[in-house]
Amino acid sequence: MQDWGQLSKEITHWIKEYAESNQITSLIVGVSGGIDSAVTSTLCAKTGLNTIVLNMPIHQEILQYDLSNLHIEWL
């Protein structure tokens, strides 16, 4: 798929539908400073559901920890 904006909307919609169909009112995401958790937490936040983001360092360099904190602030 080349339309990344559309893909983002589809994934966000899927997350929201899944949460609502299972009576989930909040999402919790651990952020490590890597791209995977950054993308996941951003998509969850875009659902409009209450999204709790926690810094979850995994023995990484301080730069990764700092990046995760910056991402949490940005969200």
CHARMM internal coordinates of N, CA and C (Angstrom, degrees):
IC EDIT
DIST 1 N 1 CA 1.4549
DIST 1 CA 1 C 1.5243
ANGL 1 N 1 CA 1 C 108.34
DIST 1 C 2 N 1.3079
ANGL 1 CA 1 C 2 N 116.57
DIHE 1 N 1 CA 1 C 2 N 132.54
DIST 2 N 2 CA 1.4565
ANGL 1 C 2 N 2 CA 120.23
DIHE 1 CA 1 C 2 N 2 CA -178.94
DIST 2 CA 2 C 1.5218
ANGL 2 N 2 CA 2 C 112.84
DIHE 1 C 2 N 2 CA 2 C -102.21
DIST 2 C 3 N 1.3199
ANGL 2 CA 2 C 3 N 118.11
DIHE 2 N 2 CA 2 C 3 N -15.74
DIST 3 N 3 CA 1.4564
ANGL 2 C 3 N 3 CA 120.98
DIHE 2 CA 2 C 3 N 3 CA -179.99
DIST 3 CA 3 C 1.5270
ANGL 3 N 3 CA 3 C 108.61
DIHE 2 C 3 N 3 CA 3 C -90.83
DIST 3 C 4 N 1.3293
ANGL 3 CA 3 C 4 N 115.73
DIHE 3 N 3 CA 3 C 4 N 86.97
DIST 4 N 4 CA 1.4611
ANGL 3 C 4 N 4 CA 121.09
DIHE 3 CA 3 C 4 N 4 CA -174.79
DIST 4 CA 4 C 1.5225
ANGL 4 N 4 CA 4 C 111.68
DIHE 3 C 4 N 4 CA 4 C -66.31
DIST 4 C 5 N 1.3307
ANGL 4 CA 4 C 5 N 117.88
DIHE 4 N 4 CA 4 C 5 N -31.48
DIST 5 N 5 CA 1.4597
ANGL 4 C 5 N 5 CA 120.66
DIHE 4 CA 4 C 5 N 5 CA 176.73
DIST 5 CA 5 C 1.5158
ANGL 5 N 5 CA 5 C 111.22
DIHE 4 C 5 N 5 CA 5 C -63.16
DIST 5 C 6 N 1.3343
ANGL 5 CA 5 C 6 N 115.88
DIHE 5 N 5 CA 5 C 6 N -43.06
DIST 6 N 6 CA 1.4619
ANGL 5 C 6 N 6 CA 120.42
DIHE 5 CA 5 C 6 N 6 CA 178.92
DIST 6 CA 6 C 1.5302
ANGL 6 N 6 CA 6 C 110.71
DIHE 5 C 6 N 6 CA 6 C -66.96
DIST 6 C 7 N 1.3196
ANGL 6 CA 6 C 7 N 116.51
DIHE 6 N 6 CA 6 C 7 N -41.33
DIST 7 N 7 CA 1.4671
ANGL 6 C 7 N 7 CA 119.99
DIHE 6 CA 6 C 7 N 7 CA 177.94
DIST 7 CA 7 C 1.5300
ANGL 7 N 7 CA 7 C 110.32
DIHE 6 C 7 N 7 CA 7 C -60.85
DIST 7 C 8 N 1.3186
ANGL 7 CA 7 C 8 N 116.90
DIHE 7 N 7 CA 7 C 8 N -42.31
DIST 8 N 8 CA 1.4638
ANGL 7 C 8 N 8 CA 121.29
DIHE 7 CA 7 C 8 N 8 CA 177.68
DIST 8 CA 8 C 1.5240
ANGL 8 N 8 CA 8 C 110.97
DIHE 7 C 8 N 8 CA 8 C -59.26
DIST 8 C 9 N 1.3251
ANGL 8 CA 8 C 9 N 117.24
DIHE 8 N 8 CA 8 C 9 N -44.10
DIST 9 N 9 CA 1.4691
ANGL 8 C 9 N 9 CA 121.36
DIHE 8 CA 8 C 9 N 9 CA 178.54
DIST 9 CA 9 C 1.5218
ANGL 9 N 9 CA 9 C 111.37
DIHE 8 C 9 N 9 CA 9 C -62.88
DIST 9 C 10 N 1.3286
ANGL 9 CA 9 C 10 N 116.63
DIHE 9 N 9 CA 9 C 10 N -41.97
DIST 10 N 10 CA 1.4630
ANGL 9 C 10 N 10 CA 120.38
DIHE 9 CA 9 C 10 N 10 CA -179.12
DIST 10 CA 10 C 1.5308
ANGL 10 N 10 CA 10 C 111.61
DIHE 9 C 10 N 10 CA 10 C -65.46
DIST 10 C 11 N 1.3186
ANGL 10 CA 10 C 11 N 116.93
DIHE 10 N 10 CA 10 C 11 N -43.12
DIST 11 N 11 CA 1.4639
ANGL 10 C 11 N 11 CA 119.94
DIHE 10 CA 10 C 11 N 11 CA 179.60
DIST 11 CA 11 C 1.5255
ANGL 11 N 11 CA 11 C 110.38
DIHE 10 C 11 N 11 CA 11 C -67.06
DIST 11 C 12 N 1.3292
ANGL 11 CA 11 C 12 N 116.87
DIHE 11 N 11 CA 11 C 12 N -42.73
DIST 12 N 12 CA 1.4640
ANGL 11 C 12 N 12 CA 121.25
DIHE 11 CA 11 C 12 N 12 CA 178.06
DIST 12 CA 12 C 1.5176
ANGL 12 N 12 CA 12 C 110.63
DIHE 11 C 12 N 12 CA 12 C -59.86
DIST 12 C 13 N 1.3299
ANGL 12 CA 12 C 13 N 116.42
DIHE 12 N 12 CA 12 C 13 N -43.80
DIST 13 N 13 CA 1.4678
ANGL 12 C 13 N 13 CA 121.39
DIHE 12 CA 12 C 13 N 13 CA 178.49
DIST 13 CA 13 C 1.5304
ANGL 13 N 13 CA 13 C 110.32
DIHE 12 C 13 N 13 CA 13 C -62.61
DIST 13 C 14 N 1.3252
ANGL 13 CA 13 C 14 N 117.13
DIHE 13 N 13 CA 13 C 14 N -42.70
DIST 14 N 14 CA 1.4637
ANGL 13 C 14 N 14 CA 121.31
DIHE 13 CA 13 C 14 N 14 CA 179.48
DIST 14 CA 14 C 1.5304
ANGL 14 N 14 CA 14 C 110.97
DIHE 13 C 14 N 14 CA 14 C -61.73
DIST 14 C 15 N 1.3388
ANGL 14 CA 14 C 15 N 116.79
DIHE 14 N 14 CA 14 C 15 N -44.54
DIST 15 N 15 CA 1.4712
ANGL 14 C 15 N 15 CA 120.16
DIHE 14 CA 14 C 15 N 15 CA 179.09
DIST 15 CA 15 C 1.5227
ANGL 15 N 15 CA 15 C 110.03
DIHE 14 C 15 N 15 CA 15 C -60.65
DIST 15 C 16 N 1.3334
ANGL 15 CA 15 C 16 N 116.70
DIHE 15 N 15 CA 15 C 16 N -45.66
DIST 16 N 16 CA 1.4637
ANGL 15 C 16 N 16 CA 120.71
DIHE 15 CA 15 C 16 N 16 CA -177.95
DIST 16 CA 16 C 1.5268
ANGL 16 N 16 CA 16 C 111.06
DIHE 15 C 16 N 16 CA 16 C -65.03
DIST 16 C 17 N 1.3331
ANGL 16 CA 16 C 17 N 117.40
DIHE 16 N 16 CA 16 C 17 N -43.72
DIST 17 N 17 CA 1.4673
ANGL 16 C 17 N 17 CA 120.80
DIHE 16 CA 16 C 17 N 17 CA 177.91
DIST 17 CA 17 C 1.5235
ANGL 17 N 17 CA 17 C 111.06
DIHE 16 C 17 N 17 CA 17 C -61.00
DIST 17 C 18 N 1.3225
ANGL 17 CA 17 C 18 N 116.54
DIHE 17 N 17 CA 17 C 18 N -44.52
DIST 18 N 18 CA 1.4638
ANGL 17 C 18 N 18 CA 120.91
DIHE 17 CA 17 C 18 N 18 CA 179.66
DIST 18 CA 18 C 1.5269
ANGL 18 N 18 CA 18 C 110.20
DIHE 17 C 18 N 18 CA 18 C -60.36
DIST 18 C 19 N 1.3244
ANGL 18 CA 18 C 19 N 116.36
DIHE 18 N 18 CA 18 C 19 N -47.33
DIST 19 N 19 CA 1.4626
ANGL 18 C 19 N 19 CA 120.59
DIHE 18 CA 18 C 19 N 19 CA -179.31
DIST 19 CA 19 C 1.5242
ANGL 19 N 19 CA 19 C 110.87
DIHE 18 C 19 N 19 CA 19 C -60.92
DIST 19 C 20 N 1.3180
ANGL 19 CA 19 C 20 N 116.86
DIHE 19 N 19 CA 19 C 20 N -48.27
DIST 20 N 20 CA 1.4619
ANGL 19 C 20 N 20 CA 120.29
DIHE 19 CA 19 C 20 N 20 CA -177.52
DIST 20 CA 20 C 1.5248
ANGL 20 N 20 CA 20 C 112.10
DIHE 19 C 20 N 20 CA 20 C -65.15
DIST 20 C 21 N 1.3235
ANGL 20 CA 20 C 21 N 117.67
DIHE 20 N 20 CA 20 C 21 N -38.84
DIST 21 N 21 CA 1.4639
ANGL 20 C 21 N 21 CA 119.98
DIHE 20 CA 20 C 21 N 21 CA -179.03
DIST 21 CA 21 C 1.5274
ANGL 21 N 21 CA 21 C 112.10
DIHE 20 C 21 N 21 CA 21 C -70.92
DIST 21 C 22 N 1.3224
ANGL 21 CA 21 C 22 N 116.67
DIHE 21 N 21 CA 21 C 22 N -15.58
DIST 22 N 22 CA 1.4675
ANGL 21 C 22 N 22 CA 121.62
DIHE 21 CA 21 C 22 N 22 CA 178.56
DIST 22 CA 22 C 1.5266
ANGL 22 N 22 CA 22 C 112.35
DIHE 21 C 22 N 22 CA 22 C -112.84
DIST 22 C 23 N 1.3277
ANGL 22 CA 22 C 23 N 116.33
DIHE 22 N 22 CA 22 C 23 N 19.81
DIST 23 N 23 CA 1.4659
ANGL 22 C 23 N 23 CA 123.29
DIHE 22 CA 22 C 23 N 23 CA 178.92
DIST 23 CA 23 C 1.5350
ANGL 23 N 23 CA 23 C 112.87
DIHE 22 C 23 N 23 CA 23 C 53.64
DIST 23 C 24 N 1.3142
ANGL 23 CA 23 C 24 N 116.31
DIHE 23 N 23 CA 23 C 24 N 36.59
DIST 24 N 24 CA 1.4647
ANGL 23 C 24 N 24 CA 121.81
DIHE 23 CA 23 C 24 N 24 CA 177.07
DIST 24 CA 24 C 1.5254
ANGL 24 N 24 CA 24 C 107.36
DIHE 23 C 24 N 24 CA 24 C -93.98
DIST 24 C 25 N 1.3267
ANGL 24 CA 24 C 25 N 116.60
DIHE 24 N 24 CA 24 C 25 N 124.02
DIST 25 N 25 CA 1.4623
ANGL 24 C 25 N 25 CA 120.05
DIHE 24 CA 24 C 25 N 25 CA -176.69
DIST 25 CA 25 C 1.5240
ANGL 25 N 25 CA 25 C 113.43
DIHE 24 C 25 N 25 CA 25 C -107.21
DIST 25 C 26 N 1.3236
ANGL 25 CA 25 C 26 N 117.11
DIHE 25 N 25 CA 25 C 26 N -12.46
DIST 26 N 26 CA 1.4636
ANGL 25 C 26 N 26 CA 121.47
DIHE 25 CA 25 C 26 N 26 CA 179.04
DIST 26 CA 26 C 1.5196
ANGL 26 N 26 CA 26 C 109.30
DIHE 25 C 26 N 26 CA 26 C -138.86
DIST 26 C 27 N 1.3127
ANGL 26 CA 26 C 27 N 115.13
DIHE 26 N 26 CA 26 C 27 N 151.26
DIST 27 N 27 CA 1.4626
ANGL 26 C 27 N 27 CA 121.61
DIHE 26 CA 26 C 27 N 27 CA 177.03
DIST 27 CA 27 C 1.5246
ANGL 27 N 27 CA 27 C 107.87
DIHE 26 C 27 N 27 CA 27 C -117.97
DIST 27 C 28 N 1.3234
ANGL 27 CA 27 C 28 N 116.57
DIHE 27 N 27 CA 27 C 28 N 141.97
DIST 28 N 28 CA 1.4608
ANGL 27 C 28 N 28 CA 121.70
DIHE 27 CA 27 C 28 N 28 CA 178.82
DIST 28 CA 28 C 1.5223
ANGL 28 N 28 CA 28 C 107.75
DIHE 27 C 28 N 28 CA 28 C -124.03
DIST 28 C 29 N 1.3375
ANGL 28 CA 28 C 29 N 115.77
DIHE 28 N 28 CA 28 C 29 N 128.37
DIST 29 N 29 CA 1.4589
ANGL 28 C 29 N 29 CA 120.64
DIHE 28 CA 28 C 29 N 29 CA -177.88
DIST 29 CA 29 C 1.5244
ANGL 29 N 29 CA 29 C 108.87
DIHE 28 C 29 N 29 CA 29 C -132.22
DIST 29 C 30 N 1.3250
ANGL 29 CA 29 C 30 N 116.39
DIHE 29 N 29 CA 29 C 30 N 131.07
DIST 30 N 30 CA 1.4564
ANGL 29 C 30 N 30 CA 121.71
DIHE 29 CA 29 C 30 N 30 CA 173.01
DIST 30 CA 30 C 1.5191
ANGL 30 N 30 CA 30 C 109.20
DIHE 29 C 30 N 30 CA 30 C -88.54
DIST 30 C 31 N 1.3300
ANGL 30 CA 30 C 31 N 116.52
DIHE 30 N 30 CA 30 C 31 N 131.06
DIST 31 N 31 CA 1.4635
ANGL 30 C 31 N 31 CA 121.68
DIHE 30 CA 30 C 31 N 31 CA -178.08
DIST 31 CA 31 C 1.5238
ANGL 31 N 31 CA 31 C 108.62
DIHE 30 C 31 N 31 CA 31 C -113.09
DIST 31 C 32 N 1.3438
ANGL 31 CA 31 C 32 N 115.65
DIHE 31 N 31 CA 31 C 32 N 129.27
DIST 32 N 32 CA 1.4621
ANGL 31 C 32 N 32 CA 120.32
DIHE 31 CA 31 C 32 N 32 CA -177.28
DIST 32 CA 32 C 1.5220
ANGL 32 N 32 CA 32 C 113.15
DIHE 31 C 32 N 32 CA 32 C -106.59
DIST 32 C 33 N 1.3222
ANGL 32 CA 32 C 33 N 117.28
DIHE 32 N 32 CA 32 C 33 N -11.19
DIST 33 N 33 CA 1.4551
ANGL 32 C 33 N 33 CA 120.79
DIHE 32 CA 32 C 33 N 33 CA -175.07
DIST 33 CA 33 C 1.5132
ANGL 33 N 33 CA 33 C 111.91
DIHE 32 C 33 N 33 CA 33 C 103.13
DIST 33 C 34 N 1.3260
ANGL 33 CA 33 C 34 N 116.70
DIHE 33 N 33 CA 33 C 34 N -3.43
DIST 34 N 34 CA 1.4590
ANGL 33 C 34 N 34 CA 121.17
DIHE 33 CA 33 C 34 N 34 CA 178.26
DIST 34 CA 34 C 1.5182
ANGL 34 N 34 CA 34 C 112.00
DIHE 33 C 34 N 34 CA 34 C -93.78
DIST 34 C 35 N 1.3089
ANGL 34 CA 34 C 35 N 115.58
DIHE 34 N 34 CA 34 C 35 N 171.45
DIST 35 N 35 CA 1.4648
ANGL 34 C 35 N 35 CA 121.31
DIHE 34 CA 34 C 35 N 35 CA -176.32
DIST 35 CA 35 C 1.5285
ANGL 35 N 35 CA 35 C 112.05
DIHE 34 C 35 N 35 CA 35 C -68.40
DIST 35 C 36 N 1.3275
ANGL 35 CA 35 C 36 N 118.24
DIHE 35 N 35 CA 35 C 36 N -36.43
DIST 36 N 36 CA 1.4703
ANGL 35 C 36 N 36 CA 120.41
DIHE 35 CA 35 C 36 N 36 CA -177.76
DIST 36 CA 36 C 1.5235
ANGL 36 N 36 CA 36 C 111.70
DIHE 35 C 36 N 36 CA 36 C -60.05
DIST 36 C 37 N 1.3249
ANGL 36 CA 36 C 37 N 116.17
DIHE 36 N 36 CA 36 C 37 N -50.94
DIST 37 N 37 CA 1.4650
ANGL 36 C 37 N 37 CA 118.85
DIHE 36 CA 36 C 37 N 37 CA -178.47
DIST 37 CA 37 C 1.5232
ANGL 37 N 37 CA 37 C 111.66
DIHE 36 C 37 N 37 CA 37 C -71.21
DIST 37 C 38 N 1.3296
ANGL 37 CA 37 C 38 N 117.62
DIHE 37 N 37 CA 37 C 38 N -28.93
DIST 38 N 38 CA 1.4700
ANGL 37 C 38 N 38 CA 120.33
DIHE 37 CA 37 C 38 N 38 CA 177.25
DIST 38 CA 38 C 1.5254
ANGL 38 N 38 CA 38 C 110.58
DIHE 37 C 38 N 38 CA 38 C -66.35
DIST 38 C 39 N 1.3249
ANGL 38 CA 38 C 39 N 116.66
DIHE 38 N 38 CA 38 C 39 N -44.37
DIST 39 N 39 CA 1.4657
ANGL 38 C 39 N 39 CA 120.52
DIHE 38 CA 38 C 39 N 39 CA 179.17
DIST 39 CA 39 C 1.5246
ANGL 39 N 39 CA 39 C 110.15
DIHE 38 C 39 N 39 CA 39 C -66.70
DIST 39 C 40 N 1.3259
ANGL 39 CA 39 C 40 N 117.10
DIHE 39 N 39 CA 39 C 40 N -46.34
DIST 40 N 40 CA 1.4630
ANGL 39 C 40 N 40 CA 121.06
DIHE 39 CA 39 C 40 N 40 CA -178.92
DIST 40 CA 40 C 1.5234
ANGL 40 N 40 CA 40 C 111.41
DIHE 39 C 40 N 40 CA 40 C -59.78
DIST 40 C 41 N 1.3228
ANGL 40 CA 40 C 41 N 117.48
DIHE 40 N 40 CA 40 C 41 N -47.45
DIST 41 N 41 CA 1.4657
ANGL 40 C 41 N 41 CA 120.32
DIHE 40 CA 40 C 41 N 41 CA -178.47
DIST 41 CA 41 C 1.5219
ANGL 41 N 41 CA 41 C 111.65
DIHE 40 C 41 N 41 CA 41 C -66.76
DIST 41 C 42 N 1.3210
ANGL 41 CA 41 C 42 N 117.63
DIHE 41 N 41 CA 41 C 42 N -34.95
DIST 42 N 42 CA 1.4669
ANGL 41 C 42 N 42 CA 120.73
DIHE 41 CA 41 C 42 N 42 CA 177.70
DIST 42 CA 42 C 1.5189
ANGL 42 N 42 CA 42 C 110.54
DIHE 41 C 42 N 42 CA 42 C -66.27
DIST 42 C 43 N 1.3239
ANGL 42 CA 42 C 43 N 117.47
DIHE 42 N 42 CA 42 C 43 N -45.10
DIST 43 N 43 CA 1.4672
ANGL 42 C 43 N 43 CA 120.58
DIHE 42 CA 42 C 43 N 43 CA 178.56
DIST 43 CA 43 C 1.5237
ANGL 43 N 43 CA 43 C 110.86
DIHE 42 C 43 N 43 CA 43 C -62.67
DIST 43 C 44 N 1.3238
ANGL 43 CA 43 C 44 N 117.09
DIHE 43 N 43 CA 43 C 44 N -40.64
DIST 44 N 44 CA 1.4686
ANGL 43 C 44 N 44 CA 119.98
DIHE 43 CA 43 C 44 N 44 CA 178.13
DIST 44 CA 44 C 1.5242
ANGL 44 N 44 CA 44 C 110.80
DIHE 43 C 44 N 44 CA 44 C -63.83
DIST 44 C 45 N 1.3140
ANGL 44 CA 44 C 45 N 117.44
DIHE 44 N 44 CA 44 C 45 N -43.89
DIST 45 N 45 CA 1.4644
ANGL 44 C 45 N 45 CA 121.00
DIHE 44 CA 44 C 45 N 45 CA -179.93
DIST 45 CA 45 C 1.5257
ANGL 45 N 45 CA 45 C 111.12
DIHE 44 C 45 N 45 CA 45 C -63.09
DIST 45 C 46 N 1.3323
ANGL 45 CA 45 C 46 N 117.04
DIHE 45 N 45 CA 45 C 46 N -33.91
DIST 46 N 46 CA 1.4670
ANGL 45 C 46 N 46 CA 120.88
DIHE 45 CA 45 C 46 N 46 CA -179.41
DIST 46 CA 46 C 1.5258
ANGL 46 N 46 CA 46 C 112.91
DIHE 45 C 46 N 46 CA 46 C -69.56
DIST 46 C 47 N 1.3343
ANGL 46 CA 46 C 47 N 118.17
DIHE 46 N 46 CA 46 C 47 N -11.80
DIST 47 N 47 CA 1.4681
ANGL 46 C 47 N 47 CA 120.20
DIHE 46 CA 46 C 47 N 47 CA 178.46
DIST 47 CA 47 C 1.5224
ANGL 47 N 47 CA 47 C 111.54
DIHE 46 C 47 N 47 CA 47 C -71.07
DIST 47 C 48 N 1.3222
ANGL 47 CA 47 C 48 N 116.78
DIHE 47 N 47 CA 47 C 48 N -21.81
DIST 48 N 48 CA 1.4576
ANGL 47 C 48 N 48 CA 120.32
DIHE 47 CA 47 C 48 N 48 CA -175.30
DIST 48 CA 48 C 1.5183
ANGL 48 N 48 CA 48 C 112.63
DIHE 47 C 48 N 48 CA 48 C 88.10
DIST 48 C 49 N 1.3267
ANGL 48 CA 48 C 49 N 116.88
DIHE 48 N 48 CA 48 C 49 N -7.95
DIST 49 N 49 CA 1.4629
ANGL 48 C 49 N 49 CA 120.72
DIHE 48 CA 48 C 49 N 49 CA 176.02
DIST 49 CA 49 C 1.5275
ANGL 49 N 49 CA 49 C 109.20
DIHE 48 C 49 N 49 CA 49 C -75.51
DIST 49 C 50 N 1.3192
ANGL 49 CA 49 C 50 N 115.99
DIHE 49 N 49 CA 49 C 50 N 154.85
DIST 50 N 50 CA 1.4551
ANGL 49 C 50 N 50 CA 119.95
DIHE 49 CA 49 C 50 N 50 CA 175.60
DIST 50 CA 50 C 1.5269
ANGL 50 N 50 CA 50 C 107.87
DIHE 49 C 50 N 50 CA 50 C -58.71
DIST 50 C 51 N 1.3318
ANGL 50 CA 50 C 51 N 117.07
DIHE 50 N 50 CA 50 C 51 N 119.50
DIST 51 N 51 CA 1.4611
ANGL 50 C 51 N 51 CA 121.42
DIHE 50 CA 50 C 51 N 51 CA -177.65
DIST 51 CA 51 C 1.5203
ANGL 51 N 51 CA 51 C 109.09
DIHE 50 C 51 N 51 CA 51 C -119.29
DIST 51 C 52 N 1.3146
ANGL 51 CA 51 C 52 N 115.29
DIHE 51 N 51 CA 51 C 52 N 119.34
DIST 52 N 52 CA 1.4631
ANGL 51 C 52 N 52 CA 121.88
DIHE 51 CA 51 C 52 N 52 CA 178.79
DIST 52 CA 52 C 1.5259
ANGL 52 N 52 CA 52 C 106.90
DIHE 51 C 52 N 52 CA 52 C -100.43
DIST 52 C 53 N 1.3301
ANGL 52 CA 52 C 53 N 115.70
DIHE 52 N 52 CA 52 C 53 N 124.42
DIST 53 N 53 CA 1.4616
ANGL 52 C 53 N 53 CA 120.81
DIHE 52 CA 52 C 53 N 53 CA -177.57
DIST 53 CA 53 C 1.5259
ANGL 53 N 53 CA 53 C 108.23
DIHE 52 C 53 N 53 CA 53 C -117.11
DIST 53 C 54 N 1.3180
ANGL 53 CA 53 C 54 N 115.73
DIHE 53 N 53 CA 53 C 54 N 124.74
DIST 54 N 54 CA 1.4637
ANGL 53 C 54 N 54 CA 121.96
DIHE 53 CA 53 C 54 N 54 CA -177.98
DIST 54 CA 54 C 1.5172
ANGL 54 N 54 CA 54 C 110.34
DIHE 53 C 54 N 54 CA 54 C -114.69
DIST 54 C 55 N 1.3158
ANGL 54 CA 54 C 55 N 116.22
DIHE 54 N 54 CA 54 C 55 N 140.16
DIST 55 N 55 CA 1.4526
ANGL 54 C 55 N 55 CA 120.83
DIHE 54 CA 54 C 55 N 55 CA 175.36
DIST 55 CA 55 C 1.5220
ANGL 55 N 55 CA 55 C 107.81
DIHE 54 C 55 N 55 CA 55 C -78.01
DIST 55 C 56 N 1.3277
ANGL 55 CA 55 C 56 N 116.25
DIHE 55 N 55 CA 55 C 56 N 120.05
DIST 56 N 56 CA 1.4651
ANGL 55 C 56 N 56 CA 121.83
DIHE 55 CA 55 C 56 N 56 CA -176.15
DIST 56 CA 56 C 1.5325
ANGL 56 N 56 CA 56 C 109.85
DIHE 55 C 56 N 56 CA 56 C -124.39
DIST 56 C 57 N 1.3272
ANGL 56 CA 56 C 57 N 118.17
DIHE 56 N 56 CA 56 C 57 N 74.69
DIST 57 N 57 CA 1.4654
ANGL 56 C 57 N 57 CA 119.40
DIHE 56 CA 56 C 57 N 57 CA -179.24
DIST 57 CA 57 C 1.5301
ANGL 57 N 57 CA 57 C 111.38
DIHE 56 C 57 N 57 CA 57 C -64.45
DIST 57 C 58 N 1.3234
ANGL 57 CA 57 C 58 N 114.87
DIHE 57 N 57 CA 57 C 58 N 144.61
DIST 58 N 58 CA 1.4707
ANGL 57 C 58 N 58 CA 120.22
DIHE 57 CA 57 C 58 N 58 CA -178.15
DIST 58 CA 58 C 1.5323
ANGL 58 N 58 CA 58 C 110.08
DIHE 57 C 58 N 58 CA 58 C -127.92
DIST 58 C 59 N 1.3101
ANGL 58 CA 58 C 59 N 116.11
DIHE 58 N 58 CA 58 C 59 N 62.77
DIST 59 N 59 CA 1.4682
ANGL 58 C 59 N 59 CA 122.33
DIHE 58 CA 58 C 59 N 59 CA 179.17
DIST 59 CA 59 C 1.5243
ANGL 59 N 59 CA 59 C 111.99
DIHE 58 C 59 N 59 CA 59 C 56.32
DIST 59 C 60 N 1.3288
ANGL 59 CA 59 C 60 N 115.90
DIHE 59 N 59 CA 59 C 60 N 44.62
DIST 60 N 60 CA 1.4572
ANGL 59 C 60 N 60 CA 119.12
DIHE 59 CA 59 C 60 N 60 CA 179.79
DIST 60 CA 60 C 1.5209
ANGL 60 N 60 CA 60 C 110.83
DIHE 59 C 60 N 60 CA 60 C -107.52
DIST 60 C 61 N 1.3114
ANGL 60 CA 60 C 61 N 114.59
DIHE 60 N 60 CA 60 C 61 N 176.20
DIST 61 N 61 CA 1.4555
ANGL 60 C 61 N 61 CA 120.94
DIHE 60 CA 60 C 61 N 61 CA 178.38
DIST 61 CA 61 C 1.5216
ANGL 61 N 61 CA 61 C 110.19
DIHE 60 C 61 N 61 CA 61 C -65.40
DIST 61 C 62 N 1.3272
ANGL 61 CA 61 C 62 N 115.75
DIHE 61 N 61 CA 61 C 62 N 155.16
DIST 62 N 62 CA 1.4602
ANGL 61 C 62 N 62 CA 120.98
DIHE 61 CA 61 C 62 N 62 CA -178.88
DIST 62 CA 62 C 1.5290
ANGL 62 N 62 CA 62 C 111.30
DIHE 61 C 62 N 62 CA 62 C -59.13
DIST 62 C 63 N 1.3315
ANGL 62 CA 62 C 63 N 117.61
DIHE 62 N 62 CA 62 C 63 N -30.64
DIST 63 N 63 CA 1.4663
ANGL 62 C 63 N 63 CA 120.72
DIHE 62 CA 62 C 63 N 63 CA 178.71
DIST 63 CA 63 C 1.5272
ANGL 63 N 63 CA 63 C 110.73
DIHE 62 C 63 N 63 CA 63 C -60.19
DIST 63 C 64 N 1.3188
ANGL 63 CA 63 C 64 N 117.71
DIHE 63 N 63 CA 63 C 64 N -41.35
DIST 64 N 64 CA 1.4633
ANGL 63 C 64 N 64 CA 120.90
DIHE 63 CA 63 C 64 N 64 CA 178.57
DIST 64 CA 64 C 1.5232
ANGL 64 N 64 CA 64 C 110.83
DIHE 63 C 64 N 64 CA 64 C -63.97
DIST 64 C 65 N 1.3236
ANGL 64 CA 64 C 65 N 116.33
DIHE 64 N 64 CA 64 C 65 N -40.51
DIST 65 N 65 CA 1.4645
ANGL 64 C 65 N 65 CA 121.31
DIHE 64 CA 64 C 65 N 65 CA 177.61
DIST 65 CA 65 C 1.5275
ANGL 65 N 65 CA 65 C 109.82
DIHE 64 C 65 N 65 CA 65 C -62.49
DIST 65 C 66 N 1.3254
ANGL 65 CA 65 C 66 N 115.95
DIHE 65 N 65 CA 65 C 66 N -44.08
DIST 66 N 66 CA 1.4668
ANGL 65 C 66 N 66 CA 120.52
DIHE 65 CA 65 C 66 N 66 CA 178.58
DIST 66 CA 66 C 1.5241
ANGL 66 N 66 CA 66 C 111.14
DIHE 65 C 66 N 66 CA 66 C -64.10
DIST 66 C 67 N 1.3301
ANGL 66 CA 66 C 67 N 117.04
DIHE 66 N 66 CA 66 C 67 N -39.56
DIST 67 N 67 CA 1.4683
ANGL 66 C 67 N 67 CA 120.61
DIHE 66 CA 66 C 67 N 67 CA 178.00
DIST 67 CA 67 C 1.5206
ANGL 67 N 67 CA 67 C 111.21
DIHE 66 C 67 N 67 CA 67 C -62.88
DIST 67 C 68 N 1.3234
ANGL 67 CA 67 C 68 N 116.35
DIHE 67 N 67 CA 67 C 68 N -40.39
DIST 68 N 68 CA 1.4655
ANGL 67 C 68 N 68 CA 118.59
DIHE 67 CA 67 C 68 N 68 CA 179.57
DIST 68 CA 68 C 1.5250
ANGL 68 N 68 CA 68 C 110.58
DIHE 67 C 68 N 68 CA 68 C -65.83
DIST 68 C 69 N 1.3248
ANGL 68 CA 68 C 69 N 117.83
DIHE 68 N 68 CA 68 C 69 N -38.25
DIST 69 N 69 CA 1.4635
ANGL 68 C 69 N 69 CA 120.37
DIHE 68 CA 68 C 69 N 69 CA 176.89
DIST 69 CA 69 C 1.5276
ANGL 69 N 69 CA 69 C 111.25
DIHE 68 C 69 N 69 CA 69 C -64.72
DIST 69 C 70 N 1.3251
ANGL 69 CA 69 C 70 N 117.37
DIHE 69 N 69 CA 69 C 70 N -41.08
DIST 70 N 70 CA 1.4681
ANGL 69 C 70 N 70 CA 120.83
DIHE 69 CA 69 C 70 N 70 CA 177.47
DIST 70 CA 70 C 1.5258
ANGL 70 N 70 CA 70 C 110.74
DIHE 69 C 70 N 70 CA 70 C -62.55
DIST 70 C 71 N 1.3120
ANGL 70 CA 70 C 71 N 116.04
DIHE 70 N 70 CA 70 C 71 N -40.97
DIST 71 N 71 CA 1.4651
ANGL 70 C 71 N 71 CA 119.91
DIHE 70 CA 70 C 71 N 71 CA 179.96
DIST 71 CA 71 C 1.5286
ANGL 71 N 71 CA 71 C 110.72
DIHE 70 C 71 N 71 CA 71 C -65.10
DIST 71 C 72 N 1.3124
ANGL 71 CA 71 C 72 N 117.07
DIHE 71 N 71 CA 71 C 72 N -42.87
DIST 72 N 72 CA 1.4671
ANGL 71 C 72 N 72 CA 121.01
DIHE 71 CA 71 C 72 N 72 CA 178.71
DIST 72 CA 72 C 1.5260
ANGL 72 N 72 CA 72 C 110.02
DIHE 71 C 72 N 72 CA 72 C -60.94
DIST 72 C 73 N 1.3157
ANGL 72 CA 72 C 73 N 117.47
DIHE 72 N 72 CA 72 C 73 N -43.65
DIST 73 N 73 CA 1.4663
ANGL 72 C 73 N 73 CA 120.66
DIHE 72 CA 72 C 73 N 73 CA 177.82
DIST 73 CA 73 C 1.5262
ANGL 73 N 73 CA 73 C 110.72
DIHE 72 C 73 N 73 CA 73 C -62.39
DIST 73 C 74 N 1.3286
ANGL 73 CA 73 C 74 N 117.32
DIHE 73 N 73 CA 73 C 74 N -40.36
DIST 74 N 74 CA 1.4632
ANGL 73 C 74 N 74 CA 122.04
DIHE 73 CA 73 C 74 N 74 CA -179.47
DIST 74 CA 74 C 1.5280
ANGL 74 N 74 CA 74 C 111.15
DIHE 73 C 74 N 74 CA 74 C -63.13
DIST 74 C 75 N 1.3398
ANGL 74 CA 74 C 75 N 116.41
DIHE 74 N 74 CA 74 C 75 N -38.97
DIST 75 N 75 CA 1.4635
ANGL 74 C 75 N 75 CA 119.47
DIHE 74 CA 74 C 75 N 75 CA 179.71
DIST 75 CA 75 C 1.5107
ANGL 75 N 75 CA 75 C 110.40
DIHE 74 C 75 N 75 CA 75 C -66.70
END
COOR INIT
IC SEED 1 N 1 CA 1 C
IC BUILD
